[in-house]
Amino acid sequence: MMSQYVFPSSRGLFRIVRHGHRWRSLVEAREWARHDSAQAALDALRVAWPQARLPQTLGEWRYIAGQADLPHARLARATSTFRPSSVDPSQARVRRSRRIQGRPSRGVTDHG
């Protein structure tokens, strides 16, 4: 997820999203323009959408921080769910049943 500022308005959802070293201004899912700073993006949105009554400062917008800077997005997703195993690799792997303990099977398979 990218770092972004978000402001809901009666005219739609306004976002200012960090995209590399630049900032994108978006209205709903449509890109409005690209800017060198977040403040420049805010100023451009305020000029283009005066009826939305957007706040003057970014401090009044909701800030959503991006994920930690990892080399690749897939690596970020993969490491966020990784749980290190405390099992010694020289030991045999133990298989565990997925059945709830104490529930008899009564000859019924897991497929129904």
DRENVO-905996 format. One record per residue (C-alpha): residue number from 1; x, y, z. Coordinates in nm, 4 decimals, always signed. Each point is the difference from the previous one (the first is absolute). Layout:
BEGIN
+------+----------+----------+----------+
: resi :     east :    north :       up :
+------+----------+----------+----------+
:  NUM :        X :        Y :        Z :
...
+------+----------+----------+----------+
END
This chain:
BEGIN
+------+----------+----------+----------+
: resi :     east :    north :       up :
+------+----------+----------+----------+
:    1 :  +0.0000 :  +0.0000 :  +0.0000 :
:    2 :  +0.1233 :  +0.3476 :  -0.0864 :
:    3 :  +0.0051 :  +0.2957 :  +0.2389 :
:    4 :  -0.3013 :  +0.2190 :  -0.0583 :
:    5 :  -0.2204 :  +0.2781 :  +0.1298 :
:    6 :  -0.3748 :  -0.0612 :  -0.0179 :
:    7 :  -0.2954 :  +0.2368 :  +0.0341 :
:    8 :  -0.3644 :  -0.1039 :  -0.0539 :
:    9 :  -0.2246 :  +0.2714 :  -0.1390 :
:   10 :  -0.3543 :  +0.0248 :  -0.1304 :
:   11 :  +0.1611 :  +0.0260 :  -0.3463 :
:   12 :  +0.1893 :  -0.3290 :  +0.0386 :
:   13 :  +0.3091 :  -0.1486 :  +0.1608 :
:   14 :  +0.3094 :  +0.2163 :  -0.0478 :
:   15 :  +0.3425 :  -0.1582 :  +0.0353 :
:   16 :  +0.3583 :  +0.1198 :  -0.0270 :
:   17 :  +0.2201 :  -0.3048 :  -0.0518 :
:   18 :  +0.3786 :  -0.0261 :  +0.0062 :
:   19 :  +0.1157 :  -0.1588 :  -0.3263 :
:   20 :  +0.3763 :  -0.0431 :  +0.0035 :
:   21 :  +0.1487 :  +0.3464 :  +0.0479 :
:   22 :  -0.3150 :  +0.1772 :  -0.1230 :
:   23 :  -0.3549 :  +0.0399 :  +0.1315 :
:   24 :  -0.3215 :  -0.0855 :  -0.1879 :
:   25 :  -0.3268 :  +0.1787 :  +0.0666 :
:   26 :  -0.3065 :  -0.2208 :  -0.0481 :
:   27 :  -0.3746 :  +0.0552 :  +0.0087 :
:   28 :  -0.1694 :  -0.3331 :  +0.0693 :
:   29 :  +0.2056 :  -0.2421 :  -0.2145 :
:   30 :  +0.0891 :  +0.2539 :  -0.2712 :
:   31 :  +0.3426 :  +0.1649 :  -0.0051 :
:   32 :  -0.0236 :  +0.3769 :  -0.0185 :
:   33 :  +0.3683 :  +0.0979 :  -0.0314 :
:   34 :  +0.3558 :  -0.0664 :  +0.1233 :
:   35 :  +0.1942 :  +0.2382 :  +0.2216 :
:   36 :  +0.3425 :  +0.0468 :  +0.1574 :
:   37 :  -0.1368 :  +0.0370 :  +0.3535 :
:   38 :  -0.3087 :  -0.0965 :  +0.1958 :
:   39 :  -0.0744 :  +0.3666 :  +0.0686 :
:   40 :  +0.0078 :  +0.0775 :  -0.3748 :
:   41 :  -0.2473 :  -0.2844 :  -0.0556 :
:   42 :  -0.2279 :  +0.1412 :  +0.2696 :
:   43 :  +0.0173 :  +0.3499 :  -0.1494 :
:   44 :  -0.0875 :  -0.1342 :  -0.3473 :
:   45 :  -0.2984 :  -0.1964 :  +0.1348 :
:   46 :  -0.1278 :  +0.3030 :  +0.1929 :
:   47 :  +0.0152 :  +0.2165 :  -0.3157 :
:   48 :  -0.1646 :  -0.2650 :  -0.2194 :
:   49 :  -0.2702 :  -0.1006 :  +0.2534 :
:   50 :  -0.1031 :  +0.3089 :  +0.2019 :
:   51 :  -0.3496 :  -0.1446 :  +0.0553 :
:   52 :  +0.1527 :  -0.2961 :  +0.1890 :
:   53 :  +0.1203 :  +0.2331 :  +0.2787 :
:   54 :  +0.3290 :  -0.1833 :  +0.0500 :
:   55 :  +0.2048 :  +0.0937 :  +0.3088 :
:   56 :  +0.2853 :  +0.2470 :  -0.0489 :
:   57 :  +0.2659 :  -0.2067 :  +0.1762 :
:   58 :  +0.1007 :  -0.3640 :  -0.0304 :
:   59 :  -0.0165 :  -0.0285 :  +0.3802 :
:   60 :  -0.3790 :  -0.0016 :  -0.0293 :
:   61 :  +0.0043 :  -0.2957 :  -0.2413 :
:   62 :  +0.0194 :  -0.3611 :  +0.1165 :
:   63 :  +0.3542 :  -0.1316 :  -0.0517 :
:   64 :  +0.0456 :  -0.3691 :  -0.0747 :
:   65 :  +0.3622 :  -0.1094 :  +0.0238 :
:   66 :  +0.1436 :  -0.2451 :  -0.2508 :
:   67 :  +0.1537 :  -0.3353 :  +0.0837 :
:   68 :  +0.3625 :  -0.0334 :  +0.0980 :
:   69 :  +0.2277 :  +0.0483 :  -0.2958 :
:   70 :  +0.0697 :  -0.3513 :  -0.1219 :
:   71 :  +0.1598 :  -0.0742 :  -0.3364 :
:   72 :  -0.3141 :  -0.1388 :  -0.1568 :
:   73 :  -0.3718 :  +0.0018 :  +0.0782 :
:   74 :  -0.0317 :  -0.3787 :  -0.0220 :
:   75 :  +0.2864 :  -0.0368 :  +0.2453 :
:   76 :  -0.1809 :  +0.2351 :  +0.2381 :
:   77 :  -0.3157 :  -0.2129 :  -0.0158 :
:   78 :  +0.1962 :  -0.3226 :  +0.0379 :
:   79 :  +0.1934 :  +0.1151 :  +0.3054 :
:   80 :  -0.3014 :  +0.1473 :  +0.1772 :
:   81 :  -0.1541 :  -0.3454 :  +0.0474 :
:   82 :  +0.3236 :  -0.1946 :  +0.0550 :
:   83 :  +0.0270 :  -0.1843 :  +0.3307 :
:   84 :  +0.3410 :  -0.1421 :  +0.0842 :
:   85 :  -0.0020 :  -0.3675 :  +0.0855 :
:   86 :  +0.1671 :  -0.1199 :  +0.3171 :
:   87 :  +0.0186 :  -0.3583 :  -0.1296 :
:   88 :  +0.3414 :  -0.1546 :  -0.0442 :
:   89 :  +0.0398 :  -0.0944 :  -0.3701 :
:   90 :  +0.1709 :  -0.3269 :  +0.0971 :
:   91 :  -0.3184 :  -0.1213 :  +0.1738 :
:   92 :  -0.2705 :  -0.1871 :  -0.1868 :
:   93 :  -0.3026 :  +0.2044 :  -0.0944 :
:   94 :  -0.3054 :  -0.0666 :  +0.2129 :
:   95 :  -0.3356 :  -0.0081 :  -0.1770 :
:   96 :  -0.2920 :  +0.1407 :  +0.1899 :
:   97 :  -0.3635 :  -0.0604 :  -0.0774 :
:   98 :  -0.2197 :  +0.2945 :  -0.0918 :
:   99 :  -0.2969 :  -0.1649 :  +0.1686 :
:  100 :  -0.1328 :  +0.1510 :  +0.3168 :
:  101 :  +0.1103 :  -0.2080 :  +0.2955 :
:  102 :  -0.2777 :  -0.2019 :  +0.1600 :
:  103 :  -0.2184 :  -0.0049 :  -0.3117 :
:  104 :  -0.0496 :  -0.3537 :  -0.1270 :
:  105 :  +0.0257 :  -0.0505 :  -0.3767 :
:  106 :  -0.2874 :  -0.2525 :  -0.0148 :
:  107 :  +0.1231 :  -0.1185 :  -0.3373 :
:  108 :  -0.0677 :  +0.3344 :  -0.1704 :
:  109 :  +0.2736 :  +0.1459 :  -0.2172 :
:  110 :  +0.1022 :  +0.3635 :  +0.0050 :
:  111 :  -0.1614 :  +0.0479 :  -0.3430 :
:  112 :  -0.3524 :  -0.0279 :  +0.1253 :
+------+----------+----------+----------+
END
